[in-house]
């Protein structure tokens, strides 16, 4: 099976190499995608460049997971990215888009864990939230009715009477997708009528449960998580949503907000007791492995550095369980093509 895939990759490599013009040749790896995975990909890129002088440092672009998937799935060839970094698993619709555009063989690698953390400034009001609180505060139409909540106390009398203001990721971000799936959807489904709607009208259920209000209570901060950190420092009454690694990196300025009574910490994400815990991925075109110099080595660099105490852990990534590491190390060594049967 692996030999067959490598033959396909080699044949495609020959096709790519025959293009000949500058616009259709590339001697650097190009990765797009998640802003959450971006700093880890940069660290791996730097590590590869230091350990192998013959390989140019890969180009890493922070486009957001959704936008990165579109670029990645647009086609095979050196004008398209080799890798997409993702803070969620590839969607079935994205896989189908890839297939339609000739991106047939894709290598899926889970590189570690992260969490979508809610945080505030060190001198903030110490808000303790539930998934239902967040849903009632941020949904455009909570439980099917227009959102009129102005303060957190309007959402839950136990919360402070301060204006709802949350800085978070844009719709193109995997962090936004995780916010919808792990927090908003769960909060929405605390209502029995919404749970029932999921069975009778899935599309309507998703709209009611995941559409975010646009009246200023939720502010799209773009793909720059550092900007959210700055906004929270400037406004201690605001909350921010981003990857856990940014909270850990800015622990001198920020504090995590508990969700369902659990603080976002390394331990609570590693054991999935924190509601926002999620896996992180990279996706690679098998057809590019032989065509782009250093791509195989770049994959190997991830596997060498994702263990406990490794480079990625030192950068703030939560290490995946041992069995997950072993499974994905084998994917990297075998260049095994993903099984898409479980995609949603």
C-alpha positions in Angstrom: 0.0 0.0 0.0 2.8 2.4 1.0 4.9 1.5 -2.0 1.9 2.2 -4.2 1.3 5.6 -2.7 5.0 6.5 -3.0 4.9 5.5 -6.7 1.9 7.8 -7.2 3.8 10.6 -5.4 7.0 10.0 -7.5 5.0 10.1 -10.7 3.4 13.3 -9.7 6.8 14.7 -8.7 8.1 14.0 -12.2 5.1 15.8 -13.6 5.7 18.8 -11.4 9.4 18.9 -12.1 8.8 19.1 -15.8 7.1 22.5 -15.7 10.4 24.3 -16.0 9.5 28.0 -15.6 10.2 30.0 -12.5 6.5 30.6 -11.8 6.0 26.8 -11.6 9.1 25.8 -9.6 9.7 26.1 -5.9 12.6 25.1 -3.6 10.9 25.9 -0.3 8.1 24.1 1.6 5.0 26.2 1.9 2.4 25.8 4.7 -0.8 27.7 5.3 -3.5 27.6 7.9 -4.2 27.9 11.6 -3.0 30.8 13.6 -2.9 28.5 16.6 -0.6 26.0 14.9 1.5 28.8 13.4 4.0 29.3 16.2 4.6 25.6 16.5 5.1 25.2 12.7 7.5 28.1 12.8 9.5 26.4 15.6 9.7 23.2 13.6 10.6 25.2 10.5 13.5 26.9 12.4 14.6 23.6 13.9 14.7 22.0 10.4 16.7 24.8 9.0 19.3 24.6 11.8 19.6 20.8 11.6 19.9 20.6 7.8 21.7 23.5 6.1 20.7 22.1 2.6 17.0 22.7 3.3 15.6 26.2 3.0 13.5 27.4 6.0 9.9 26.6 5.1 7.4 29.4 4.4 4.7 29.4 7.1 1.6 31.6 6.5 -1.1 32.2 9.1 -4.4 32.3 7.1 -6.8 30.6 9.5 -7.7 26.9 9.2 -10.8 27.4 6.9 -9.0 29.7 4.5 -5.9 27.4 4.6 -8.0 24.4 3.6 -9.3 26.3 0.6 -5.8 27.1 -0.5 -4.6 23.6 0.2 -7.5 21.9 -1.6 -7.3 24.1 -4.7 -5.0 21.7 -6.6 -1.8 19.7 -6.9 1.3 21.5 -8.1 4.0 23.9 -6.9 1.7 26.9 -7.2 -0.4 25.3 -4.3 0.6 24.9 -0.7 2.2 21.6 0.4 0.7 21.6 3.9 -2.2 23.1 5.8 -2.0 23.5 9.6 -5.3 22.9 11.3 -6.7 23.6 14.8 -9.5 21.1 14.0 -9.9 18.0 11.9 -10.5 18.4 8.2 -14.2 18.6 7.3 -15.9 16.1 4.9 -16.8 18.9 2.6 -13.2 20.1 2.5 -11.9 16.6 1.7 -14.5 16.4 -1.1 -13.3 19.7 -2.4 -9.7 18.4 -2.4 -10.7 15.3 -4.3 -12.6 17.3 -6.8 -9.5 19.4 -7.5 -7.2 16.5 -7.8 -5.7 16.5 -4.3 -6.3 12.8 -3.9 -3.8 11.4 -1.4 -3.6 13.3 1.8 -1.4 12.5 4.9 -3.1 13.5 8.2 -0.9 13.9 11.2 -2.1 14.8 14.7 0.8 16.8 16.1 -0.5 17.5 19.6 -3.3 19.1 21.7 -4.5 22.6 22.5 -7.6 24.2 24.0 -9.7 27.1 23.1 -9.2 29.2 26.2 -11.3 32.0 27.6 -9.1 34.6 29.3 -9.1 38.0 30.8 -6.5 40.5 32.1 -4.8 39.8 35.4 -6.8 42.6 37.0 -10.1 41.5 35.4 -13.3 40.6 37.3 -12.6 36.8 37.4 -15.6 35.6 35.5 -16.5 31.9 35.9 -18.5 30.6 32.9 -20.5 27.6 31.7 -21.0 26.6 28.1 -24.6 27.7 28.5 -23.5 31.2 29.7 -21.3 31.7 26.7 -24.0 30.5 24.3 -26.6 32.9 25.8 -24.1 35.8 25.7 -22.7 35.3 22.2 -25.4 33.6 20.1 -27.2 35.8 17.6 -30.5 34.1 18.5 -30.2 32.0 21.7 -32.7 29.2 21.7 -34.4 30.8 18.7 -35.0 34.3 20.1 -33.1 37.5 19.3 -30.2 38.2 21.8 -31.0 41.2 24.0 -28.4 40.5 26.7 -26.2 43.6 27.3 -24.4 42.5 30.4 -23.2 39.2 31.8 -25.7 39.5 34.6 -28.5 39.5 31.9 -27.2 36.1 30.9 -26.8 34.7 34.5 -27.6 36.8 37.6 -24.7 35.2 39.4 -22.3 37.0 36.9 -21.2 40.6 37.2 -23.2 43.4 35.6 -20.6 44.4 33.2 -21.0 44.7 29.4 -20.6 41.6 27.3 -17.4 42.1 25.2 -15.5 39.2 23.8 -12.6 39.4 21.4 -12.3 36.2 19.3 -11.3 34.5 16.1 -12.9 35.2 12.7 -15.2 32.7 10.8 -12.2 31.4 8.8 -10.5 30.2 11.9 -10.3 26.7 13.3 -10.5 28.2 16.7 -13.9 29.7 15.8 -15.1 26.3 14.6 -13.9 24.8 17.9 -15.7 27.5 19.8 -18.9 26.6 17.9 -18.6 22.8 18.4 -17.1 22.6 21.9 -18.8 25.5 23.6 -21.8 27.1 21.7 -23.3 23.9 20.5 -23.0 22.3 23.9 -24.5 25.4 25.6 -27.4 25.4 23.1 -28.1 21.7 23.7 -28.7 22.3 27.4 -32.2 23.2 26.2 -34.3 20.1 25.5 -36.2 21.8 22.6 -32.8 22.5 20.9 -31.7 18.9 21.4 -34.9 17.8 19.8 -34.5 20.2 16.9 -31.1 18.6 16.1 -33.0 15.5 15.1 -35.9 17.1 13.2 -34.0 20.0 11.4 -30.3 19.7 11.6 -29.6 22.8 9.5 -31.9 25.1 11.6 -30.4 23.6 14.8 -26.9 24.5 13.6 -27.9 28.0 12.7 -29.6 28.7 16.0 -26.8 27.1 18.0 -23.7 28.4 16.3 -24.5 31.8 14.6 -22.6 34.5 16.6 -24.2 37.9 17.2 -22.8 40.9 15.2 -23.9 43.9 17.4 -20.5 44.5 19.0 -20.7 42.1 21.9 -18.4 39.7 20.0 -15.5 41.4 18.2 -13.7 39.5 15.3 -10.0 40.2 16.1 -8.7 38.6 12.9 -6.1 35.9 12.7 -3.7 37.7 15.1 -4.1 36.2 18.6 -1.5 38.6 19.9 -3.9 41.5 19.1 -6.5 39.9 21.5 -3.9 39.8 24.2 -3.3 43.5 23.7 -7.0 44.3 23.7 -7.5 42.5 27.0 -4.6 44.4 28.6 -6.3 47.6 27.4 -9.8 46.6 28.6 -9.7 44.5 31.8 -13.5 44.0 31.6 -13.3 42.2 28.3 -12.8 38.5 27.6 -10.8 36.9 24.9 -10.9 33.6 23.1 -7.8 32.0 21.6 -5.6 28.9 21.7 -4.3 27.8 25.1 -0.7 28.3 24.1 -1.3 32.1 23.8 -2.7 32.1 27.4 0.3 30.2 28.7 2.7 32.4 26.7 1.1 35.5 28.3 0.6 34.2 31.8 2.2 37.3 33.2 -0.5 39.5 31.6 -3.6 37.2 31.5 -5.5 34.6 33.6 -7.7 31.8 32.3 -11.5 31.9 32.9 -12.9 28.6 34.3 -15.4 26.8 32.0 -17.8 24.5 33.9 -15.6 24.9 36.9 -12.4 23.8 35.2 -9.5 26.2 34.5 -7.7 25.9 31.2 -4.4 24.4 32.2 -1.9 22.0 30.6 -3.2 19.2 32.7 -6.9 19.8 32.1 -6.4 19.9 28.4 -4.2 16.8 28.4 -6.9 14.8 30.1 -9.7 16.5 28.2 -11.4 17.6 31.5 -11.4 21.2 30.2 -14.4 21.5 27.8 -12.3 23.4 25.2 -9.6 20.7 24.7 -9.0 19.8 21.0 -6.4 18.0 18.8 -4.1 19.9 16.4 -3.3 18.6 12.9 -1.2 19.1 9.8 -2.3 17.8 6.4 0.3 17.1 3.7 -0.1 16.3 0.0 1.5 12.9 -0.7 2.1 14.0 -4.3 4.3 16.8 -3.1 6.6 14.7 -0.8 9.0 13.8 -3.6 8.5 17.0 -5.5 9.3 19.6 -2.8 12.8 19.3 -1.3 12.8 18.8 2.5 9.1 18.0 2.8 9.7 14.5 4.1 12.3 15.8 6.5 9.9 18.5 7.7 7.4 15.9 8.6 10.1 13.9 10.4 11.0 17.1 12.4 7.5 17.3 13.8 7.7 13.6 15.0 11.1 14.2 16.6 9.9 17.1 18.6 6.3 16.4 19.8 7.2 14.2 22.9 7.1 15.4 26.5 10.0 17.8 27.1 10.5 18.2 23.4 10.7 21.5 21.4 6.9 21.7 20.9 6.1 21.2 24.6 8.6 23.9 25.4 6.8 26.2 23.0 3.5 25.6 24.9 1.9 22.7 22.9 0.1 20.2 25.1 1.6 16.8 24.4 -0.7 14.1 23.0 -1.0 10.7 24.8 1.7 8.1 24.1 -0.5 5.9 21.9 -1.5 8.9 19.7 2.2 9.9 19.4 3.1 6.4 18.3 0.3 6.1 15.8 1.2 9.4 14.2 4.9 8.7 14.2 4.1 5.6 12.1 1.9 7.8 9.7 5.0 10.0 9.2 7.5 7.2 8.7 5.1 5.3 6.3 3.7 8.4 4.6 0.4 6.8 5.1 -2.6 8.3 3.4 -5.5 9.3 5.6 -8.8 7.3 6.0 -11.5 9.8 5.4 -14.4 7.6 6.4 -14.7 9.3 9.9 -14.8 12.9 8.6 -17.9 15.0 9.4 
